[in-house]
């Protein structure tokens, strides 16, 4: 599909979806190795990893065809940069060896070829051995949707959270990405970072995250919207719209997906009794499944709705068009929230 084409969709749209906007977003060159990739606003991962390398000689970076992201580190610490190309599984195994030798390796990969492709290496080489490998999966969700369904990364949370000993985190914006990298730098086990592109601002500065804890970024008593990655910014924008209508929505950032914050989840269910999850992930195995599992196991009655990607062959197109098609917009979140509270 070219950048001027809309994804093929049939009318009427399925419930919870909305038509794509008339204005088409252009495809973004995510591989260009230029100065735009050395700015924290556009490349928080690369800028912060370079800073971590400045402070800790154990930090090394392994690229699976993601050299542009690591431009700062390559310039300042070329001896600690290792390029593997499109050999993600080998990259993980090499990182495991480096970690076993006392280093702190950060592996940069495209999310479609992360947990989905490297599950065996992440499990057996890294997590089984409790090694401090940091796997940073960029371009998650539908960020590479214009390359086709092979480049969607919408099953990775479901896969990653089943791997014993693997911490799974998903920052809500650029500042959260920096904050997570800093907050987990001394964690002794492996960490999987799911990085979303094109997020709305959530945090005014890099926060310090407590291990395994969620963050309430907005209070409210009528319902609770829980998201991670792009879902947090969408939830906040929707909550502002709902507030003008007299509906007060609390917003929780489910930044830690494993381990996750059962206490915060149960408290939200008991306080508002209505929960809406928002995620750029398959509806199976992600945040919606986590919430449903906890509510069922603890026998907490609550109304639950999930806004996620359907378990079908997804359309192909630029991310903004796909997000609109699947309702992953502030208006889409607000519409589902109104239905949940009966407004």
C-alpha positions, 0 to 999 in steps of 0.5 A: 500500500502506498502512503496516499492510499487508505487501508481497505475497510468495509462499511459499516465499520465494526463497533468501536471503530471509526473511519480514517481521516481524510488527511493522510499521514506520510510514512516516516523514515525510521532508518535514516541515520541523521541528526534527527535521531540524536535528539531526546524528543525523537530518540529518547532510547538512544540518547539515554543509553549513550548517557548510561554508557558515559556513567557506567563502563559495563554498558554496551549496545548491540544493534539488530539493524538499528544503528540510527538509534545508537548514533550518540553511543557510536560517536562517544563509545565506538568500542562498545557498539556491536552491529549484528544486522538482521540477526536478532536471535544471534544478537540475543545469544551474544548479549547473554554471553556479554552479560555472563561476563559482567557487562550490561548489554542493551539490545536494540531491535525492531519490535516485530522481530523481538519477543515474537522472533527471539522468544527461545533465546530470551527464555533459554539464553537470558531469562533462564539464567537471570542475566541482566540483558536489556532488550529494547523493542522499538517500532511496536504495535502498528508503527511499521504497519505500512510494511505489511502484517509481517511488521506488526508487533501486536503479540509481543506483550502476550509472549514476553509476559509468559517468560519466567524471570523477564521484566516487561515494561512499556513507557507512555512517552519519551520522558517515561522511556528515559525514566524507565531506563534510569529506574531499571539500570541496576536491576539484576535480571533481564528487562524487555522494553516495549517502546511506542512511537508517536505517543502523546505527552504524559510526563513533563519530565522523566519520572522515577518508577518504582519496580512493579508499580503502576502510576495514577496520572489522573484521579477520577471516581466514575471509571478507571481507564488503564493503558500502557504505551500510546494508550496512556496519552489517549486515555488522558486526552479522552479523560479531558473530553469526558470531564467537560461532560461531567464524567470523571475518569481516573487514568492509570499508567500500567507501565509495568506489565510484569510484574504488575501492580495488583494492588493498584488494579484492585483498588481501582476496581473497588473504587470505581467499579468500571474499568476500561483498558487501552492498548495497541496490542492483540486483544488476547494476552495483553493488558485486558487479559491481565485485568480480567485474570486479576478480577476473576482470581480475586472475585472482585465484581467490576464492569470491564471493557477492553479497547485493543486490536481484534484477533483478525488479519489486520489492515495495512497502512500508515499508523495514524490511519490504522489507529483511527480505523481501530478506534485507538484515538482519544475520541475512540477511547471516550466513546467506549468510556461513555458506553461503559458508564451508561452515558 
